[in-house]
Amino acid sequence: MDSQHQSASPASRPPDSSRSDTTLRVNGKPHTLTVDHRRVLLDLLREDLGLTGAKKGCDHGQCGACTVLVDGRRVNSCLLFAVALEGCEITTVEGLGGDGEELHPLQRAFLERDAFQCGYCTPGQICSAVGALAEAAAGHPSHVTDPAAPSGEPVTLDRDEIRERLSGNLCRCGAYPRIADAVEDVIP
């Protein structure tokens, strides 16, 4: 083999600039990993941390199966580079209930209302609903919010608001009516 095709010895290789040490707080616990800059949060959660609740559906941010919360806001984890989330608080469906085995009220409502069939989209639906409830409580309007509603005041969540706010999460089984019922059950 000529010298052009030989690989450099480990000592002579340049430092790997495509990976960085990254610390994320996932479900309340810090995790420091050396992460490839191209690695998306969804893959890190599932493959590196063993948190398989968030699912890879479309891998294009269109189905919502991968929805998790980053600093309390819902995001499509298949679209976010993990290294860009240094220091962020990430909550997955596994972490919604806290450290104990107690279910989050939305998880309990989904069970009570039978708001799932195959269950594939359910973790993303639940995380999205948690985020939607927080957004409405903070006064963030949706496309169906009455324009006359006072700015910055909590938005009343009726059936149309719930459906609009969860419209980015697809369910192949068609459990939408029961999903909306479950969300209605936990509205304060």
N, C-alpha and C positions, 0 to 999 in steps of 0.2 A: 504494500500500500504506500502510495507516495505521500509526501508531507502535506499536500493540499487536502487530503481526505482523512487525515488523522485528527482526532479530537484533541483539544488542548487538555493538558493535565489539570486536575482540580486546582492546583496552586496558581496556575497561570490564567484561569478563567476570570473574566471580569465579574464583579459582584452582580448577583441576580437583581436587576432593577424592576422585574415584573412581579415581585412579591413584596408585601409589607407586613410587619407585625401590626395587628389590628385588635383593639379591645372593644368588645360589644357587651352590653348588659342585656342578657337574654333571660326573660322571666325572673328578673331580680338578681341574677347571678352574673358576675363578670367572667368573660371568656376572652382570653388572649390567644390568637391564632396567627400563624403566618399564612397570609391569604394571597392567592394569585389575583392580580388587579382586575382580571376579567370575570372572576367568580361572582355570581349573583347571590343575594341574600338567601333566596329559596334553597339553592344547592348547599350553601353553608349550613343552614338550619337542618336540612334533611340528612345530608351525607356526613357532615363533620360533627354535628351535635346530636344527631339521632332524634330530632324532633320532627316527626313525620306527619303531624297534623295538617300543616299547609301542604297543598297538593300542586303538582305540576299538571295543569290542564292544557291550556293553549300555548303556554310559554311566550305569549305576546302581549300580556296585560289586558286581555279582552274578556276573560271568563270569570276572574275573581276567585278562583279556587285557591290561589296562593296568598290571599289577603291576610296580613298581620298588622299589628300596630307598631309604629315607630314614633316614639315620644308622644304616644297617645293618639296619633293620627293614622288612619287606615291607609295602607299602601299595597301595591301589587309587588310582592317580594321577588317575582321573576324578572322585574325590570331594574332593580336597584343593585348597584355594585356594592358588595359588602364593605370594601375598604372606604367607601364614601360615608359610611355610617359610624365611623370611629367615635366612641363615647356615647352613642345613642342608646336609649332604652327600647328594647324590642320585646313585644309581648306576643306570644303565639297562643293558639287555642289551649295548649297545654298549661299555660301560665295564667289564664284568666281567673282561675279559682284560688290563686295564691299558692302557698307552700303546702297547704293541707289537701285533703281529698274532697273538700267541699266544692260542689259545682258552682260556677258563676250563675246568677239568676237567669241569664239568657240560655245557658246550657241546659239548665233545669226546665225552662219554658219550652225549648225545642223538644226535649224528651216528652214532656207532658202533652204537648200539642201534636206529637208525631210529625214534626216539621221536617222530615227527611224521609227518603226512601232508600236509595243506595248509600247515601251518606258521604259521597265523594266531595261534594261542594260544601257540606255542612260546616267544617271548620272555618272556611273563608266567609261563609254567610254569617256565622256567629261573630267573628272578628269585625266584619263590616258593620254589623248591627250595633256592636259596642261603640264603634267609631261614629256611626250615624247618630246614636243617642247623645253622645258627647257634643257633636257638632250642633245639633238642634238645641241642646241646653245652653250652649255658648252663643246662640243667636245667629248662627250661620244659615242663611237662606238657601233653599234649593230652587230648581226651576219652577216648581209649583207653589212656592210660598207666596202668599198674597202680597203684592207689592205695597199694599197699605199697612202691612204689619210693621210695628215699631222696630227700627233698626237697633241691633244689639240686644234685643230682648229674646228670651227663649222662644223657639218656634214650636207651636203646638203640632204634635205629630198625629195627624189623622191617617187614614188608610192611603190616601194619595201621596202624602209626604213620605210614608214608610216605603211605598213601592218605588217612588222616584229615587229616594236615597239609596236603596238597595239594588237599583237597576243595573249596576255594574257587576253584579254577581249572578251568574247563570246557573240554572238547575235543569239538567236534562230530564229529570223525573217529573217536573212540574209541580213541586211542592209549594209553590208560591203562596197560595192562600193560607196554608198552615204556618209558613214562615212569618207572614204578616201578623197572623194571630199571636204567635209567640212573642214577637216584638211588642205588640200592643199590651200583652200581659205584663211586661216589665216597665212600661212607661210610668214614671212617678206621678 
